[in-house]
């Protein structure tokens, strides 16, 4: 079955980016000249998604506005002959169909996904976190959609190997590989943010999933979990007991742009990967290395 909808939760408070996030949604902070959320929505579109469902909270209107048309700005650009800029702005305004739902209280990622239940209805859907960017030739959500369709439209969690000392930052999965090249496993358990000593593996999920609507039944019954929040991990665990959940080691470079270090890392690397800014970034890095005597 085709996966047409992606739920993108963006209702979090973004405390690691305060004070910027006092007024600006974290997802609107730009990497070079595109807000973080642009890269995420682009991944969704390249994966075949037709409708994006943002789970928002108060103060996040800028995200919906960004994907809307802005006729005053378009008129201004036309009058001033800025045709290249006009085309870029119009393209973003027509990128994808957007729907928003308010998560009135930030009760956790699990609760945020549950907010999409009525709009998602009876079709399988993707969940993509708005502050994690994965780049590579094959969009990560597309990779997971392919694994899902090869396995009777099963639930799929995207995973990547992380430093075993950093398992406390992620949901960690355990299961049995179903293929000889050890990329896809039938998941048995998922643990939220385990200490390295308690982690069953170092396979972590950075926020890419394909779910059947049955995830909502699990989300409705889970109690509050780690951090006093309704955790998506707990619902996935429950789901894995009753239904098939696969974990797939995806290909691509992942950037955790929800924290300052990951954000700086993405900014430098994206600038080096971009043909318009590569030379500029190389020159700037070279200057800084000399000026601050960086070894
Ligand atoms: P984070 O744990 O990164 O939280 O949420 P946050 O609020 O965005 O950032 P910090 O930790 O305070 O700096 C992971 C994702 O889940 C969404 C966030 O918007 C983010 O995309 N989320 C989290 C919600 O939509 N609702 C919630 O209740 C919690």
Boltz pocket constraint, residues with backbone or C-beta under 6 A from the ligand:
constraints:
  - pocket:
      binder: B
      contacts: [[A, 9], [A, 10], [A, 11], [A, 12], [A, 13], [A, 14], [A, 15], [A, 16], [A, 17], [A, 26], [A, 55], [A, 103], [A, 105], [A, 106], [A, 107], [A, 108], [A, 109], [A, 111], [A, 112], [A, 129], [A, 130], [A, 131], [A, 258]]
      max_distance: 6.0
